[in-house]
Amino acid sequence: MTLDTIEHIGNSVFELRDINPSQLGVSSRQINYWIHERIVPFATAQESDKSTEQSTVESRHTSGKKTKTKWVRLNLAQAVWVSIVNELLKFKIPIETLEELAYKVWQKPREDKYVDKVFKYHIDKNPNGLPDHELNKLKSHLKNDLLMEHYFRTIINPFTDMVKSAFYRASIPHTLLYVPETNDYDFHYGNTDLIIELESIYLQKPMISIPIVPILSKVLLVDYDNKKKKDLKYLTNAERQIRDIIVFKRPKIVEIAFEDNNIKPIVVTEKHQSRAQLSEYILNNKIEIGSKLLIDIRSKDHYKITLIKK
């Protein structure tokens, strides 16, 4: 994975705040309540521009200006967390309990300086082969406690690491394991043998398992269907070609199959549910770099795509 791709994914997960909560099925009233109740940390609640509002009052009868409202916008990690909160509320988890859970997931790693340890690991081990100037950046960041406390420690924690891993599609499955009775949780990914890793609490109490990929796929559908985003760098070339056909050519039916039938074929239609299944399909079945597409245009509204491994 190139440095540009790593930076692009980091920007998508942590930086870019362009996801409207309504796209996740969460109303403006709900998201603002959750932010005020500290269930969604480090997000900015909806607010009005007071200076604009004052000028509007003074010139209401002359200019016709309206108050500017700054709507809530989320980055990808926050959007996944909001979706998890939505799922837990379906299990009748109390708001007070969710506030405590949010503290454990978001604030406690900040207080424990989790990201400082991550930076030091990358400086010492350099697992991604970063060039010297990038390692020097990490060293400089570590010396700037104000930057670390109010920026990096708010965006990098075990939860956002799991979201990033699912985004990389480095390992499957990705799951939040949650025990309502004790408010304990664990992030599990990369190993299908769950029992080995689980502590006794998870074997003794009722547990909720929330898979991350279906949630992430719904969030990423916002990206996939956005025509303003011409190039999604986290996709392979073959995945970009599939997206281009579906989003920009917009045929009514697209059949996608692998030449050796080792992955179940999928049929994508114009329906939203079907398009959501496509994003989940891509997350679950990472198409190898170098794979080729055999495109059979049966009509302008019907494409058949066969993926051929290199």
C-alpha positions as CSV (number, residue, x, y, z in Angstrom):
1,M,0.0,0.0,0.0
2,T,1.5,3.4,-1.0
3,L,1.9,6.3,1.3
4,D,-0.7,8.3,-0.8
5,T,-3.2,5.5,-0.2
6,I,-2.4,5.4,3.5
7,E,-2.9,9.2,3.8
8,H,-6.1,9.0,1.7
9,I,-7.6,6.3,4.0
10,G,-6.5,8.3,7.1
11,N,-8.1,11.4,5.7
12,S,-11.4,9.4,5.0
13,V,-11.5,7.8,8.4
14,F,-10.4,10.7,10.6
15,E,-10.4,14.0,8.8
16,L,-13.1,14.4,6.2
17,R,-16.4,15.3,7.9
18,D,-19.0,15.2,5.1
19,I,-21.4,12.5,6.3
20,N,-24.9,13.7,7.1
21,P,-26.4,11.7,10.0
22,S,-29.7,11.6,8.1
23,Q,-28.0,9.4,5.6
24,L,-27.6,6.9,8.4
25,G,-31.2,7.1,9.5
26,V,-30.5,9.4,12.4
27,S,-32.5,12.6,12.7
28,S,-31.1,16.1,13.4
29,R,-32.8,16.0,16.8
30,Q,-31.4,12.6,17.7
31,I,-27.8,13.4,16.8
32,N,-27.7,16.7,18.6
33,Y,-29.2,15.0,21.7
34,W,-26.5,12.3,21.5
35,I,-23.8,14.9,21.2
36,H,-25.1,16.9,24.2
37,E,-25.3,13.7,26.2
38,R,-21.7,12.8,25.3
39,I,-22.7,9.6,23.5
40,V,-21.0,10.9,20.3
41,P,-17.8,12.5,21.6
42,F,-15.6,15.0,19.7
43,A,-18.5,15.9,17.3
44,T,-19.9,19.4,16.9
45,A,-23.6,19.9,17.6
46,Q,-25.8,21.9,15.2
47,E,-25.3,25.6,15.7
48,S,-26.5,28.9,14.2
49,D,-24.2,31.7,13.2
50,K,-25.1,34.3,15.8
51,S,-23.6,37.2,14.0
52,T,-25.6,36.4,10.9
53,E,-28.7,35.9,13.0
54,Q,-28.2,39.4,14.5
55,S,-27.8,41.0,11.1
56,T,-30.8,39.1,9.9
57,V,-32.9,40.6,12.7
58,E,-31.7,44.1,12.0
59,S,-32.4,43.9,8.3
60,R,-35.2,41.4,8.1
61,H,-37.5,43.8,6.2
62,T,-34.8,44.9,3.7
63,S,-32.4,42.2,2.9
64,G,-34.4,39.0,3.4
65,K,-31.3,37.2,4.7
66,K,-31.7,34.0,6.8
67,T,-29.7,32.6,9.7
68,K,-26.9,30.4,8.6
69,T,-27.0,27.0,10.3
70,K,-23.9,24.8,10.7
71,W,-25.3,21.2,10.4
72,V,-23.8,18.2,12.1
73,R,-21.3,16.4,9.9
74,L,-19.4,13.3,10.8
75,N,-16.2,11.6,9.7
76,L,-16.3,7.9,8.8
77,A,-15.3,6.6,12.2
78,Q,-17.9,8.8,13.9
79,A,-20.5,7.6,11.4
80,V,-19.8,4.0,12.2
81,W,-20.0,4.8,16.0
82,V,-23.4,6.6,15.5
83,S,-24.7,3.5,13.6
84,I,-23.5,1.2,16.5
85,V,-25.3,3.5,19.0
86,N,-28.4,3.2,16.9
87,E,-28.1,-0.6,17.0
88,L,-27.6,-0.7,20.8
89,L,-30.7,1.5,21.3
90,K,-32.7,-1.2,19.6
91,F,-31.7,-3.5,22.5
92,K,-33.0,-0.9,25.0
93,I,-29.6,0.0,26.3
94,P,-30.1,3.1,28.6
95,I,-28.7,6.5,27.5
96,E,-26.7,6.7,30.7
97,T,-25.1,3.3,30.0
98,L,-24.2,4.4,26.4
99,E,-22.6,7.6,27.8
100,E,-20.4,5.4,30.0
101,L,-19.6,3.1,27.0
102,A,-18.7,6.1,24.9
103,Y,-16.3,7.3,27.6
104,K,-14.6,3.9,27.6
105,V,-14.3,3.8,23.8
106,W,-13.3,7.4,23.1
107,Q,-12.1,9.3,26.2
108,K,-10.3,6.6,28.2
109,P,-7.8,5.8,25.4
110,R,-7.2,9.6,25.2
111,E,-6.4,9.7,28.9
112,D,-4.2,6.6,28.6
113,K,-2.4,8.2,25.7
114,Y,-3.0,5.3,23.4
115,V,-1.9,7.1,20.3
116,D,1.4,8.1,21.8
117,K,2.2,4.4,22.1
118,V,1.1,3.8,18.5
119,F,3.4,6.6,17.3
120,K,6.3,5.3,19.3
121,Y,5.7,1.8,17.8
122,H,5.8,3.1,14.3
123,I,8.9,5.2,15.0
124,D,10.7,2.2,16.5
125,K,9.5,-0.6,14.2
126,N,8.4,1.3,11.1
127,P,6.1,-1.6,9.9
128,N,4.8,0.4,6.9
129,G,8.3,1.4,5.7
130,L,7.7,5.1,6.1
131,P,10.4,7.4,4.8
132,D,12.6,9.3,7.3
133,H,10.7,12.6,6.9
134,E,7.4,10.9,7.9
135,L,9.0,9.3,11.0
136,N,10.4,12.8,11.9
137,K,6.9,14.2,11.7
138,L,5.7,11.6,14.2
139,K,8.6,12.5,16.5
140,S,7.7,16.2,16.2
141,H,4.0,15.5,16.9
142,L,4.9,13.6,20.1
143,K,6.8,16.6,21.4
144,N,3.7,18.8,20.8
145,D,1.5,17.8,23.7
146,L,-1.2,20.4,22.8
147,L,-1.5,18.9,19.4
148,M,-1.5,15.4,20.7
149,E,-4.1,16.1,23.4
150,H,-6.6,18.0,21.3
151,Y,-6.2,16.3,18.0
152,F,-4.5,12.9,17.7
153,R,-5.7,11.5,21.0
154,T,-9.3,12.4,20.0
155,I,-9.2,10.5,16.7
156,I,-6.9,7.5,17.2
157,N,-8.0,4.7,19.5
158,P,-8.7,1.0,19.4
159,F,-12.1,1.6,17.9
160,T,-10.9,3.8,15.1
161,D,-8.1,1.3,14.5
162,M,-10.8,-1.4,13.9
163,V,-12.7,0.9,11.5
164,K,-9.5,1.5,9.7
165,S,-8.7,-2.2,9.5
166,A,-12.2,-2.9,8.1
167,F,-11.6,0.0,5.6
168,Y,-8.3,-1.6,4.6
169,R,-10.1,-4.9,4.4
170,A,-6.9,-6.3,6.1
171,S,-8.8,-9.0,8.0
172,I,-12.3,-10.4,8.5
173,P,-14.4,-10.5,10.6
174,H,-14.6,-7.2,12.5
175,T,-17.1,-7.3,15.4
176,L,-18.0,-5.3,18.5
177,L,-18.8,-7.8,21.3
178,Y,-20.8,-6.1,24.1
179,V,-22.1,-7.3,27.4
180,P,-25.1,-5.2,28.5
181,E,-25.2,-6.4,32.1
182,T,-21.6,-5.2,32.8
183,N,-21.1,-2.6,30.0
184,D,-18.0,-4.5,29.0
185,Y,-16.9,-4.6,25.4
186,D,-14.2,-6.0,23.1
187,F,-13.3,-5.4,19.5
188,H,-12.6,-8.6,17.7
189,Y,-11.1,-8.9,14.2
190,G,-8.9,-11.1,12.1
191,N,-9.5,-14.4,13.7
192,T,-12.6,-16.6,13.3
193,D,-11.8,-18.6,16.5
194,L,-13.6,-16.3,19.0
195,I,-13.5,-18.5,22.1
196,I,-9.7,-18.4,22.4
197,E,-9.6,-14.6,22.8
198,L,-12.7,-14.1,24.9
199,E,-12.3,-13.4,28.6
200,S,-14.5,-15.2,31.1
201,I,-17.0,-12.4,31.3
202,Y,-18.0,-13.0,27.7
203,L,-18.6,-16.7,28.4
204,Q,-20.7,-16.1,31.5
205,K,-23.1,-13.3,30.5
206,P,-25.5,-12.6,27.6
207,M,-23.6,-10.9,24.8
208,I,-24.5,-8.7,21.8
209,S,-22.4,-9.2,18.7
210,I,-22.5,-6.3,16.2
211,P,-20.6,-7.0,12.9
212,I,-18.9,-3.9,11.6
213,V,-18.8,-4.6,7.9
214,P,-22.5,-4.3,7.2
215,I,-22.5,-0.9,9.1
216,L,-19.4,0.3,7.3
217,S,-20.8,-0.7,3.9
218,K,-23.9,1.5,4.5
219,V,-21.6,4.4,5.5
220,L,-19.4,3.9,2.4
221,L,-22.5,3.8,0.2
222,V,-22.5,7.5,0.7
223,D,-19.1,7.6,-1.0
224,Y,-19.9,5.0,-3.7
225,D,-23.0,6.9,-4.8
226,N,-21.5,10.4,-4.7
227,K,-20.9,11.5,-8.3
228,K,-18.8,14.4,-7.1
229,K,-16.1,11.9,-5.9
230,K,-14.6,10.7,-9.1
231,D,-11.8,8.6,-7.6
232,L,-11.9,6.6,-4.4
233,K,-8.3,5.7,-3.8
234,Y,-9.0,2.9,-1.3
235,L,-10.6,0.9,-4.1
236,T,-8.5,-1.3,-6.4
237,N,-8.6,-0.6,-10.2
238,A,-11.1,-3.4,-10.8
239,E,-13.4,-2.1,-8.0
240,R,-13.2,1.5,-9.4
241,Q,-14.3,0.2,-12.8
242,I,-17.3,-1.6,-11.3
243,R,-18.2,1.6,-9.4
244,D,-17.8,3.7,-12.5
245,I,-20.2,1.4,-14.4
246,I,-22.8,1.4,-11.6
247,V,-22.6,5.0,-10.5
248,F,-21.9,6.9,-13.7
249,K,-23.4,4.6,-16.5
250,R,-26.3,3.6,-14.1
251,P,-27.6,0.5,-15.9
252,K,-30.7,-1.1,-14.5
253,I,-28.9,-4.5,-13.9
254,V,-25.3,-5.4,-13.3
255,E,-24.3,-9.0,-12.8
256,I,-20.9,-9.5,-11.1
257,A,-19.3,-13.0,-11.0
258,F,-15.8,-14.5,-10.5
259,E,-14.4,-16.8,-13.2
260,D,-13.8,-19.7,-10.9
261,N,-17.1,-19.3,-9.0
262,N,-15.2,-19.2,-5.7
263,I,-17.3,-16.2,-4.6
264,K,-21.0,-16.1,-4.9
265,P,-22.2,-13.8,-7.8
266,I,-24.1,-10.7,-7.1
267,V,-26.8,-8.8,-9.1
268,V,-27.0,-5.1,-8.6
269,T,-30.1,-3.2,-9.5
270,E,-31.3,0.4,-9.2
271,K,-32.7,-0.3,-5.7
272,H,-30.9,1.3,-2.7
273,Q,-30.8,-2.1,-0.9
274,S,-29.1,-3.7,-3.8
275,R,-26.5,-1.0,-4.0
276,A,-25.8,-1.3,-0.3
277,Q,-25.2,-4.9,-0.8
278,L,-22.6,-4.0,-3.4
279,S,-20.5,-2.0,-0.9
280,E,-20.8,-4.8,1.6
281,Y,-19.8,-7.3,-1.2
282,I,-16.7,-5.3,-2.0
283,L,-15.7,-5.0,1.7
284,N,-16.2,-8.8,2.3
285,N,-14.6,-9.9,-1.0
286,K,-11.5,-7.8,-1.6
287,I,-10.7,-7.9,-5.3
288,E,-7.0,-8.5,-5.7
289,I,-4.8,-5.9,-7.3
290,G,-4.2,-6.8,-10.9
291,S,-7.5,-8.6,-11.4
292,K,-9.1,-8.0,-14.8
293,L,-12.7,-7.3,-15.8
294,L,-14.4,-9.1,-18.7
295,I,-17.4,-6.8,-19.4
296,D,-20.3,-8.1,-21.5
297,I,-22.6,-5.3,-22.4
298,R,-25.9,-7.1,-23.1
299,S,-27.8,-3.9,-23.6
300,K,-27.4,-0.3,-22.4
301,D,-29.3,-1.2,-19.2
302,H,-27.7,-4.7,-18.6
303,Y,-24.0,-5.4,-17.9
304,K,-22.4,-8.7,-17.0
305,I,-19.0,-8.4,-15.4
306,T,-16.7,-11.4,-14.8
307,L,-13.6,-10.8,-12.6
308,I,-10.6,-12.7,-13.8
309,K,-7.6,-13.2,-11.4
310,K,-4.2,-12.1,-12.7
